[in-house]
Amino acid sequence: MTNTRTGNDFRGADHMTGRLFGDRPISRPEDDAFGLSSFADALATSLLQMSPQDGLVVSIEGPWGAGKSSAIALAMRTVMLRVLNGVGEGREEIERLSDVDLQERWIKLAKRRQTHIVRFNPWNFSGQENLVRAFFSELSSQLQIEPESWRTRQMSRIAGYLPAVGGSVATGGALVAGAPLWGIAAAAGAVGRALGEMGQKAFSKDASLEIAKKNLAGVLKTSGQRVIVVIDDLDRLMPTEMRAVFSLVKSLGDLPNVLYLLSFDDAIVHKALSQTAEKIDSEFLEKIVQVSLKLPPPWRSELHQLLSLRLNAIIGDASPADENRWRRMMTGAIDPYLETPRDVTRLVNSIQVIWPNVKGDVDLTDLIGITTLQLFDQKVYDLVRDEIETITYAEYQYEDDDEFGKRMEPSMARNPEAAKEAMTIMFPRLSKVWKSFSGDNAVYLLQKEQRRISTKEYHRNYFVFGRDPRMLMRSEIDSLLVASNPSSVLGATIRRLETDISGAPSRIATLLGQLVEAVYARPLLSPAFVCALLDNADHLIRREDEVWDMFVTHNDQRISNIIKLGLEKLEAGVRAEILSIMVGYESGLQTRAAVVEEDAARHGLFGSKPSHESERLFFANTIGQAAVAIRDQVAAACTSGLVWQTPTPARLIAAWRRMAGNATVKAWTEAVIADGDHVADFANALPSRVYQTGGDGSKIIWTFERARYAEILDTEALLDRLTGLADADAGASEALDRLREAELRARD
């Protein structure tokens, strides 16, 4: 599936879309995507050249959706064009006519032609006798053209003998509402006159239908006219109705110069007839149908071309995130289910309805894959839907991989091999447990950015006929990242989402996670957006927005990840510009220190073990200078007391310790204890969070271990100072109690 279309190609796609998405038969060769025109042309030639003195029954057989109705429509248009050309109409001029205009010309020239087309629709009638009467009435009405003549009055008397079943039979009119235009036929004057002159004699009140048939046969035999009777979609009838129609054709199939053109799926018809009260063997149809034509199946390449054409017309400039993955899905999982043009139409129509609601927020390969299962392998789709939270770990529960793999086997599938391939491509977890090579190795963050069905964040988009309302649309995320004034736009978005307290995870945590996904996959991080993050960083870090998953995450990590992962996609020049912001910006010191210190550590600065150069974001000389500048800013914040205004002072103190060394920080802690003004703030910053999950649920426990701070802190001196201040300072008293409780918990 590609999107490299020219303007003409795209207009062609729209033209095809308008005509075919409704699964309507085509009637013009230029709309034929499956080579039906050559079959229809040959059929038209045979229908016009055969001389069936005793009548003839021809069947067009093929599965539902294979194009039988289109083949008939194409053939009937060809018949009309050839007949009209034969009575003097210019071929080029009539070929340009629309179906409506061609039909008007066909009726207008009825007196000059000797071929007539009658579409008989048996759906409106029940019972053998009603079908026979309806057929005679239809044939009579279609062969009458002079509405005010004596012959018309005779045909009205015929219609009186043949009762109007269900109010549908009326002289001179079409029997079936909504039938294709070519189905309304009119006869030449010879037949009209002949039938009119024989009206009273052949169809008197006392005459039987058998006599009517005999006299009609005589008129048809001597008239020199040819009548083509089309009965389409016989396989859509109930079994008893099928039998009635075939019995009708059997009883009337020998009318001279009448050719019956039937269409049906022979497998469905044989099965249906065998299930009636009086079972009918396969020879029954052979006695009725003299010529059986099998509709040629479409080539796979033609189905692929139609699918691609129609999908491209729907999705516009969208394309699969991973072309190789799409090809594997198409070849191994979608193609096996597409056997007829109708299968393509069903699939594309479903995508056409779903796509506007999820555009940009689903993976195209996954959407088409899961929709294919929904349409053509419902039991497998139900299995995936019922187990989706287990497959994606949205609802985590331990289960042995082998047992899980056995439980997810699509053994009930209509096409087990194709179903399993689809599941393997969509879900890396299943690919792993089934030891398949069809999956890919995309990291989870990339799967999220592509909005895949395999992610717990986005799988709902494939099952709720729209987007998960708790997630921002991709277009909204992109608008934030490219806004001309990102700081105010981001701030407004944060304030809006903060009012939604509907549940976990918070909308803010979700927003930051989606920003991480976006900048990880595409070079969207700009210097302006980095400033916007820093402007809002302290507020967001104080919110925390903890998410308990495989491990607990907070906003400080999410913000740092937006910057660090976003930098990886940028050119060196843009990275350098952002590094300058990291050093010189006034806001977001905690975030700036985290980003700069981590890359400095990758370079081996401050005693760290260096990482591979491919993991480094900045050049060695620039990151070294930036790290020294940040170290000095953190030191200034600590010595001035501004550190206590930051969201998490302990993180900045720890970063300063790593960059400046234990001795420098120890001297500062001694000064803080001696001064006493911020000793309570210092004590409150020391306990660490420990996350516990057990029978009594998930909870946070604050602990304090002296050994962790032994090189920078005299804990006894701190406790003594707090004790001395406790009587006069409630804050110091609370800090002392909290620190002691945390130390006790650490020992438990």
C-alpha positions in Angstrom: 0.0 0.0 0.0 1.6 3.2 -1.1 0.6 6.8 -1.3 2.6 7.9 -4.3 -0.5 8.7 -6.4 -0.7 11.2 -9.2 -3.7 13.5 -9.3 -5.4 11.4 -12.0 -4.9 8.3 -9.9 -6.5 9.9 -6.9 -9.5 11.0 -9.0 -9.8 7.5 -10.3 -9.8 6.3 -6.7 -12.7 8.6 -5.8 -14.6 7.5 -8.9 -14.2 3.9 -7.9 -15.1 4.6 -4.3 -18.3 6.4 -5.2 -19.5 3.6 -7.4 -18.4 0.4 -5.7 -18.2 0.9 -1.9 -22.0 0.3 -1.7 -21.5 -3.1 -3.3 -23.6 -2.2 -6.3 -23.2 -4.0 -9.6 -21.2 -2.1 -12.2 -22.5 -1.7 -15.7 -19.6 0.0 -17.5 -16.4 -1.6 -18.7 -14.3 1.3 -17.4 -15.4 0.4 -13.9 -14.3 -3.2 -14.2 -11.3 -4.1 -12.1 -11.6 -7.9 -12.4 -11.8 -8.7 -16.1 -15.6 -9.3 -16.0 -16.0 -7.3 -19.2 -14.6 -10.0 -21.5 -16.8 -12.6 -19.8 -19.9 -10.3 -20.2 -19.0 -9.5 -23.8 -18.9 -13.2 -24.7 -22.2 -13.8 -22.8 -23.9 -10.9 -24.7 -22.6 -12.4 -28.0 -24.1 -15.8 -27.2 -27.4 -14.4 -26.1 -27.8 -12.4 -29.3 -26.6 -15.2 -31.7 -28.4 -18.2 -30.2 -31.7 -19.2 -31.8 -33.5 -21.1 -29.1 -36.7 -22.3 -30.8 -37.6 -24.2 -27.7 -36.2 -21.8 -25.2 -32.9 -21.9 -23.3 -31.9 -21.6 -19.7 -28.4 -20.3 -19.0 -26.9 -20.0 -15.5 -24.1 -17.9 -14.2 -22.6 -19.5 -11.1 -20.2 -18.3 -8.5 -19.8 -17.5 -4.8 -21.5 -14.6 -3.2 -19.7 -11.4 -3.9 -17.8 -12.8 -6.9 -19.4 -10.3 -9.3 -22.3 -12.2 -10.9 -24.7 -9.2 -10.8 -22.0 -7.0 -12.3 -21.3 -9.6 -15.1 -25.0 -9.6 -15.9 -25.3 -5.8 -15.9 -22.3 -5.5 -18.1 -23.7 -8.1 -20.5 -27.1 -6.4 -20.6 -25.6 -3.1 -21.4 -23.6 -4.7 -24.2 -26.8 -6.3 -25.6 -28.6 -3.0 -25.6 -25.7 -1.2 -27.3 -25.4 -3.8 -30.0 -29.2 -4.0 -30.6 -29.5 -0.2 -30.8 -26.5 0.0 -33.1 -28.2 -2.6 -35.3 -31.2 -0.4 -35.8 -29.1 2.6 -36.9 -27.9 4.3 -33.7 -24.3 5.5 -33.8 -22.1 3.2 -31.6 -19.8 5.9 -30.3 -22.7 8.2 -29.4 -24.7 5.6 -27.5 -21.6 4.2 -25.7 -21.2 7.6 -24.1 -24.8 7.5 -22.7 -25.4 7.1 -19.0 -27.4 4.1 -17.9 -30.5 6.3 -17.5 -30.1 7.9 -21.0 -29.4 4.5 -22.5 -32.5 3.1 -21.0 -34.6 6.0 -22.4 -33.2 5.4 -25.8 -33.9 1.7 -25.5 -37.6 2.3 -24.7 -37.9 5.0 -27.3 -36.7 2.6 -30.1 -38.8 -0.3 -28.9 -40.8 -0.5 -32.2 -37.6 -0.8 -34.2 -35.9 -3.6 -32.3 -36.6 -7.3 -31.9 -34.7 -8.0 -28.7 -36.3 -7.4 -25.3 -35.0 -7.7 -21.7 -37.2 -8.6 -18.8 -35.9 -8.7 -15.2 -38.2 -10.9 -13.2 -37.8 -10.5 -9.4 -39.4 -13.4 -7.5 -38.9 -11.9 -4.0 -42.3 -10.2 -4.0 -44.3 -13.3 -4.5 -44.9 -16.6 -2.7 -46.2 -19.9 -3.9 -45.9 -21.6 -7.3 -49.2 -20.4 -8.7 -48.5 -16.8 -7.8 -45.0 -17.0 -9.4 -46.5 -18.3 -12.6 -49.2 -15.7 -12.7 -46.7 -12.9 -11.9 -44.4 -14.1 -14.6 -47.1 -14.1 -17.2 -48.3 -10.7 -16.2 -44.8 -9.3 -16.2 -44.0 -10.7 -19.6 -47.3 -9.4 -21.0 -46.8 -5.9 -19.5 -43.2 -5.7 -20.9 -44.4 -6.7 -24.4 -47.0 -4.0 -24.6 -46.1 -0.6 -26.0 -49.3 1.2 -27.1 -51.0 2.3 -23.9 -54.2 3.7 -25.6 -54.8 1.0 -28.1 -57.3 -1.8 -28.3 -54.5 -4.1 -27.5 -53.9 -2.3 -24.2 -57.4 -2.9 -23.2 -57.0 -6.6 -24.0 -53.8 -6.7 -21.9 -55.7 -5.1 -19.0 -58.2 -8.0 -19.3 -55.3 -10.4 -19.1 -54.0 -8.7 -16.0 -57.5 -9.1 -14.5 -57.3 -12.8 -15.1 -53.8 -12.9 -13.6 -54.4 -11.3 -10.2 -52.1 -8.5 -9.0 -50.1 -10.4 -6.3 -49.4 -8.1 -3.4 -50.5 -5.1 -5.5 -47.3 -5.4 -7.6 -48.5 -6.4 -11.0 -49.7 -3.6 -13.2 -50.0 -3.6 -17.0 -47.4 -1.6 -18.7 -45.2 -1.1 -15.6 -42.1 -2.6 -14.1 -42.8 -5.2 -11.5 -39.8 -4.6 -9.2 -39.2 -1.3 -7.5 -35.6 -0.4 -7.6 -34.6 -2.9 -10.3 -31.8 -1.9 -12.7 -32.9 0.3 -15.5 -32.1 -2.2 -18.1 -34.7 -4.6 -16.5 -37.6 -2.6 -17.9 -38.3 -3.9 -21.4 -40.7 -3.0 -24.2 -41.6 -5.0 -27.3 -41.7 -4.4 -30.9 -45.1 -3.6 -32.5 -45.4 -7.1 -34.0 -45.5 -8.8 -30.6 -47.8 -6.2 -29.1 -50.2 -6.5 -32.0 -50.1 -10.3 -32.0 -50.7 -10.5 -28.3 -53.4 -7.9 -28.5 -55.3 -9.7 -31.3 -55.2 -13.0 -29.4 -56.0 -11.4 -26.0 -59.6 -12.4 -25.7 -59.2 -15.8 -27.2 -55.9 -16.8 -25.5 -56.5 -15.3 -22.1 -60.3 -15.5 -21.5 -61.7 -15.9 -18.1 -62.3 -19.6 -18.7 -58.9 -20.3 -20.2 -56.3 -22.2 -18.0 -52.8 -21.1 -17.5 -51.6 -24.0 -19.6 -53.7 -22.7 -22.5 -52.3 -19.2 -21.9 -48.8 -20.6 -22.1 -49.6 -22.5 -25.3 -51.0 -19.5 -27.1 -48.2 -17.3 -25.8 -45.7 -19.8 -27.1 -47.4 -19.6 -30.5 -47.1 -15.9 -30.6 -43.5 -15.9 -29.5 -42.6 -18.5 -32.1 -44.0 -16.6 -35.0 -43.1 -13.1 -33.9 -39.4 -13.4 -34.6 -38.7 -11.5 -31.3 -36.1 -12.5 -28.8 -36.8 -12.1 -25.0 -34.0 -12.3 -22.4 -35.4 -13.0 -18.9 -33.0 -12.2 -16.1 -33.5 -13.7 -12.6 -30.6 -12.7 -10.4 -29.5 -13.7 -6.9 -31.6 -16.9 -6.7 -29.4 -18.1 -3.8 -30.7 -15.3 -1.6 -34.2 -16.8 -1.5 -35.5 -19.2 1.1 -35.2 -22.9 0.2 -38.9 -23.3 -0.6 -38.8 -20.1 -2.7 -35.8 -21.3 -4.6 -37.6 -24.5 -5.4 -40.7 -22.5 -6.6 -38.6 -20.4 -8.9 -36.7 -23.3 -10.4 -40.0 -25.1 -10.9 -41.3 -22.0 -12.7 -38.3 -21.9 -15.0 -38.7 -25.7 -15.6 -42.3 -25.3 -16.6 -41.8 -22.2 -18.8 -38.3 -22.9 -20.0 -39.4 -24.1 -23.4 -41.1 -20.9 -24.5 -39.8 -20.2 -28.0 -37.2 -17.4 -28.4 -37.1 -16.9 -24.6 -33.7 -17.1 -23.0 -33.5 -17.3 -19.2 -30.4 -16.0 -17.5 -30.2 -17.2 -13.9 -27.4 -16.3 -11.4 -26.7 -18.2 -8.1 -24.1 -19.8 -6.0 -24.5 -23.5 -7.0 -23.1 -24.8 -3.6 -25.7 -22.7 -1.7 -28.5 -23.7 -4.0 -27.7 -27.4 -3.9 -27.5 -27.3 -0.1 -30.8 -25.4 0.2 -32.7 -27.7 -2.1 -31.5 -30.7 -0.2 -33.0 -29.3 3.0 -36.5 -28.8 1.7 -39.3 -31.2 2.8 -39.0 -33.0 -0.5 -35.2 -33.4 -0.9 -34.0 -32.7 -4.5 -30.9 -34.3 -5.8 -28.2 -32.6 -7.9 -29.7 -33.8 -11.2 -32.7 -31.5 -10.6 -30.7 -28.4 -11.8 -29.1 -30.2 -14.6 -32.6 -30.9 -16.1 -33.5 -27.2 -15.9 -30.2 -25.5 -16.9 -29.0 -26.2 -20.4 -25.9 -24.0 -20.2 -23.9 -23.6 -17.0 -21.3 -20.8 -17.0 -18.8 -20.6 -14.1 -17.9 -17.0 -13.3 -14.1 -16.7 -13.6 -12.6 -16.0 -10.1 -10.7 -12.8 -9.7 -7.0 -12.9 -9.7 -5.3 -12.2 -6.4 -3.4 -9.3 -7.9 -6.7 -7.7 -8.9 -8.1 -8.1 -5.4 -4.9 -6.5 -4.0 -5.1 -3.7 -6.5 -8.7 -3.0 -5.6 -8.0 -3.1 -1.9 -5.0 -0.7 -2.2 -7.0 1.7 -4.4 -9.9 1.8 -2.0 -7.8 2.1 1.1 -5.7 4.9 -0.4 -8.9 6.7 -1.2 -10.0 6.5 2.5 -6.7 7.0 4.4 -5.4 9.9 2.3 -1.8 10.6 3.1 -1.6 8.1 6.0 0.6 5.1 5.7 1.7 2.1 7.8 4.2 3.0 10.4 6.2 -0.1 9.4 6.0 -1.1 5.8 7.6 -4.6 6.3 5.1 -5.3 9.1 2.2 -4.3 6.8 3.4 -6.6 4.0 3.6 -9.5 6.4 0.1 -8.8 7.7 -1.3 -8.4 4.1 0.4 -11.5 2.8 0.0 -13.9 5.7 -3.2 -12.7 7.5 -5.4 -10.5 5.3 -5.0 -11.9 1.8 -6.2 -15.5 2.8 -9.5 -14.1 3.8 -10.2 -12.0 0.7 -11.7 -14.3 -1.9 -14.2 -12.1 -3.8 -14.7 -8.4 -4.6 -17.4 -8.4 -2.0 -14.9 -9.4 0.7 -12.8 -6.4 -0.2 -15.8 -4.2 -0.1 -16.9 -5.4 3.3 -13.4 -4.8 4.7 -12.9 -1.4 3.1 -16.4 -0.3 4.1 -15.7 -1.2 7.7 -12.4 0.8 7.6 -14.2 3.7 5.9 -16.6 3.9 8.9 -14.0 3.5 11.6 -11.1 5.5 10.2 -12.5 9.1 10.7 -13.0 8.3 14.4 -9.5 6.9 15.0 -7.3 8.5 12.4 -3.8 9.1 13.8 -4.5 7.2 16.9 -4.3 3.6 15.7 -1.7 1.7 13.9 -3.0 1.2 10.3 -1.6 -2.4 10.1 -3.3 -3.4 13.4 -6.6 -1.7 12.5 -6.9 -3.6 9.2 -5.7 -6.8 10.8 -8.1 -6.8 13.7 -11.0 -5.6 11.4 -10.2 -8.6 9.1 -10.6 -10.9 12.0 -13.8 -9.2 13.1 -15.4 -9.6 9.7 -14.1 -13.0 8.6 -13.1 -14.9 11.8 -15.5 -13.7 14.5 -14.6 -16.3 17.0 -10.9 -15.3 16.9 -11.8 -11.7 17.2 -13.9 -12.5 20.2 -11.0 -14.3 21.8 -8.6 -11.4 21.2 -11.2 -8.9 22.6 -11.9 -11.0 25.7 -8.2 -11.4 26.5 -6.8 -8.1 25.3 -6.0 -6.8 28.8 -4.2 -10.0 29.6 -2.3 -9.9 26.3 -1.2 -6.3 26.8 -0.5 -6.6 30.5 -3.2 -4.0 31.2 -4.4 -6.4 33.8 -1.3 -8.2 35.0 -1.5 -11.7 36.3 1.2 -14.3 36.2 0.7 -17.2 33.8 3.1 -19.7 32.5 4.0 -18.8 28.9 3.3 -22.3 27.5 -0.1 -22.4 29.2 -0.9 -18.9 27.9 0.2 -19.8 24.4 -2.0 -22.9 24.4 -5.0 -20.9 25.7 -4.6 -18.3 23.0 -4.3 -20.9 20.1 -7.0 -20.0 17.5 -8.0 -23.6 17.0 -11.6 -22.5 16.4 -10.7 -20.3 13.5 -12.2 -20.5 10.1 -8.6 -20.1 8.9 -6.3 -21.1 11.8 -3.1 -20.3 10.0 -4.1 -16.8 8.9 -5.6 -16.0 12.2 -2.5 -17.1 14.1 -0.3 -15.0 11.7 -2.5 -11.9 12.4 -2.3 -12.4 16.2 1.5 -13.0 16.0 2.1 -9.8 14.0 -0.2 -7.7 16.3 1.0 -9.0 19.6 4.7 -9.4 20.4 3.8 -11.4 23.5 2.1 -14.0 21.4 5.0 -14.0 19.0 7.3 -14.8 21.9 5.2 -17.6 23.5 4.6 -19.2 20.1 8.2 -18.8 19.1 7.2 -17.2 15.8 9.4 -15.1 13.5 6.5 -13.1 12.3 6.6 -10.6 15.1 9.0 -7.7 15.3 11.4 -6.4 17.9 10.0 -2.8 18.3 10.6 -1.5 21.7 7.5 -0.8 23.8 8.0 2.9 23.6 7.9 2.8 19.8 4.8 0.5 19.9 3.1 3.2 22.0 4.1 6.0 19.7 2.6 4.0 16.8 -0.6 3.5 18.9 -0.4 -0.3 18.4 -3.1 -2.7 19.6 -0.4 -4.4 21.7 -0.1 -1.5 24.1 -2.2 -1.2 27.3 -2.4 2.5 26.6 -4.0 2.3 23.2 -5.6 -1.1 22.7 -9.0 0.4 23.6 -9.0 2.5 20.4 -9.5 -0.7 18.4 -12.6 -1.8 20.3 -14.6 1.3 21.2 -15.3 2.6 17.7 -13.2 5.7 18.6 -10.5 7.0 20.8 -10.0 6.4 24.4 -11.2 9.7 25.8 -8.5 9.8 28.5 -5.8 10.0 25.9 -5.0 13.1 23.9 -5.2 12.7 20.1 -1.9 12.5 18.2 -2.9 15.8 16.5 -3.2 17.5 19.9 0.2 16.2 21.0 1.8 17.4 17.8 0.1 20.8 18.1 1.6 21.2 21.6 5.1 20.4 20.3 5.0 22.8 17.3 3.0 25.6 18.9 4.4 29.1 18.3 4.0 29.9 22.0 4.4 26.4 23.6 4.8 27.6 27.1 1.4 29.2 27.4 -0.2 26.4 25.3 1.3 23.7 27.5 0.4 25.6 30.7 -3.2 25.9 29.5 -3.4 22.2 28.7 -2.0 21.2 32.1 -4.6 23.4 33.8 -7.4 21.9 31.8 -6.3 18.3 32.4 -5.8 18.9 36.1 -9.5 19.4 36.5 -10.1 15.8 35.4 -9.8 13.6 38.4 -11.7 10.7 36.9 -9.2 8.0 37.8 -5.7 6.6 37.5 -3.4 7.2 35.8 -3.9 10.9 36.0 -4.4 12.9 32.8 -1.2 14.7 33.4 0.9 11.5 33.7 -0.8 10.4 30.4 0.0 13.7 28.7 3.7 13.5 29.6 3.8 9.9 28.6 2.4 10.7 25.2 5.0 13.5 24.8 7.7 11.0 25.5 6.4 8.7 22.8 6.2 11.5 20.2 9.7 12.9 20.7 11.2 9.5 20.9 9.9 8.5 17.4 10.2 11.8 15.6 12.4 14.9 15.7 9.8 17.1 17.3 11.6 18.5 20.4 12.4 22.2 19.8 14.3 24.7 22.0 11.0 26.5 22.5 9.3 23.5 23.8 12.2 22.7 26.2 11.7 26.2 27.7 8.0 25.4 28.0 8.8 22.2 29.9 11.2 24.0 32.2 8.6 26.7 32.9 6.1 24.1 34.1 8.6 21.5 35.5 8.6 22.4 39.2 4.8 22.5 39.3 4.6 19.1 37.6 7.2 17.5 39.7 5.4 18.6 42.9 2.3 16.9 41.5 4.2 13.7 41.2 1.4 11.8 39.5 2.7 8.4 40.5 1.9 5.5 38.2 2.2 2.0 39.7 3.2 -0.4 37.0 6.0 -2.8 36.7 7.9 0.0 38.5 6.7 3.3 39.9 7.2 6.4 37.8 6.8 10.2 38.5 6.6 13.4 36.6 10.3 14.3 37.2 11.3 11.2 35.3 8.8 11.8 32.5 10.0 15.4 32.0 13.6 14.4 31.9 12.8 11.6 29.5 11.0 14.0 27.1 14.2 16.0 26.9 16.7 13.2 26.9 14.9 11.0 24.4 13.9 14.0 22.3 17.5 15.0 22.0 18.4 11.7 20.4 16.4 12.5 17.3 17.9 16.0 16.7 20.9 17.2 14.8 24.0 18.3 16.7 23.3 22.0 16.2 19.9 21.8 17.7 21.2 19.7 20.6 23.9 22.4 21.3 21.2 25.1 21.4 19.1 23.1 23.9 22.2 22.4 26.0 22.7 26.2 26.2 19.1 26.4 27.5 19.9 23.7 30.1 22.7 25.8 31.4 21.3 29.3 31.2 17.6 29.1 31.8 16.2 30.4 35.0 13.5 27.8 35.7 13.5 24.1 36.2 16.9 23.7 37.9 16.1 20.1 39.1 15.2 19.0 35.5 18.2 20.8 34.0 20.6 19.2 36.5 19.2 15.7 35.9 19.6 16.0 32.1 23.1 17.5 32.1 24.5 15.3 34.9 23.3 12.1 33.2 25.1 12.9 29.9 28.2 14.0 31.8 28.2 10.6 33.4 28.0 9.0 30.0 31.2 10.8 29.2 32.9 9.5 32.3 32.9 12.8 34.2 32.8 13.0 38.0 34.2 9.5 38.4 31.5 7.7 36.4 32.2 4.9 34.1 32.0 6.2 30.5 29.3 4.8 28.1 29.7 4.1 24.4 29.9 7.2 22.4 26.7 6.3 20.6 24.8 6.9 23.9 26.2 10.4 24.4 24.0 13.4 23.5 26.6 16.2 23.5 30.3 16.7 22.6 32.8 16.1 25.4 34.0 19.7 25.7 30.5 21.2 25.7 29.1 18.8 28.2 32.0 19.3 30.5 31.6 23.0 30.6 27.8 22.6 31.0 28.2 20.1 33.9 30.5 22.5 35.8 28.0 25.4 35.3 25.2 23.2 36.6 27.2 22.0 39.5 27.9 25.6 40.5 24.2 26.5 40.1 23.2 23.7 42.4 25.9 24.7 44.9 24.6 28.2 44.9 21.0 27.0 45.4 22.1 24.9 48.4 24.2 27.6 50.0 21.6 30.3 49.5 18.7 28.2 50.7 16.9 28.3 47.4 17.2 24.5 47.2 14.4 24.2 49.8 12.1 25.9 47.3 12.7 23.2 44.6 10.3 20.3 44.3 12.6 17.6 45.6 15.7 19.0 47.4 17.1 15.6 48.1 17.6 15.0 44.3 19.5 18.2 43.8 21.7 17.5 46.9 22.4 14.0 45.6 23.4 15.4 42.2 25.7 18.0 43.9 27.3 15.2 45.9 28.0 13.2 42.7 29.5 16.2 40.9 31.3 18.0 43.7 32.3 15.1 46.0 31.5 14.1 49.6 33.8 16.6 51.3 32.1 19.7 49.8 28.6 18.5 50.6 29.6 17.4 54.1 30.9 20.9 54.8 27.6 22.3 53.7 25.5 19.8 55.8 27.5 20.8 58.9 26.8 24.4 58.1 23.0 23.7 57.8 23.0 21.9 61.1 24.9 24.6 62.9 22.8 27.5 61.4 19.5 25.8 62.3 17.3 27.9 60.0 16.7 25.1 57.5 17.6 22.1 59.6 14.0 20.9 59.6 13.8 21.3 55.8 17.0 19.3 55.6 15.7 16.5 57.9 12.4 16.3 55.9 14.4 15.8 52.7 16.3 12.8 53.9 13.8 9.9 54.1 13.4 7.8 51.0 10.2 6.3 49.5 9.9 2.6 49.4 7.0 1.1 47.4 5.3 -2.0 48.8 2.6 -4.2 47.2 1.0 -7.0 49.1 -2.2 -8.4 50.4 -3.2 -5.1 51.9 -2.7 -3.3 48.6 0.0 -0.9 47.4 1.5 1.7 49.7 4.4 4.0 50.2 6.7 3.7 53.2 9.3 6.3 54.1 12.6 5.0 55.4 15.9 6.5 56.5 19.2 4.6 56.6 22.2 6.4 58.2 24.7 4.3 56.3 23.6 6.0 53.0 24.6 9.4 54.3 27.5 8.5 56.5 30.1 10.3 54.2 28.2 13.6 54.1 26.2 13.7 57.3 26.7 13.4 61.0 23.3 11.9 61.8 23.7 12.2 65.6 24.5 15.8 65.3 21.4 16.4 63.2 19.2 14.5 65.7 20.7 16.5 68.6 20.1 19.8 66.8 16.5 18.9 66.1 16.0 17.8 69.7 17.3 21.1 70.9 15.0 23.1 68.6 11.9 20.8 69.1 10.5 22.6 72.2 10.4 26.0 70.5 10.0 25.0 66.9 7.0 22.8 65.9 8.5 22.2 62.5 11.7 20.8 64.0 9.7 18.6 66.3 7.7 17.1 63.4 10.8 16.6 61.4 12.5 14.9 64.3 9.6 12.5 64.8 9.4 11.8 61.1 13.1 11.0 60.8 13.1 8.7 63.8 10.0 6.9 62.5 11.6 6.5 59.1 14.7 5.0 60.7 12.6 2.5 62.6 10.8 1.4 59.5 14.1 0.9 57.7 15.1 -1.5 60.4 11.9 -3.5 60.1 
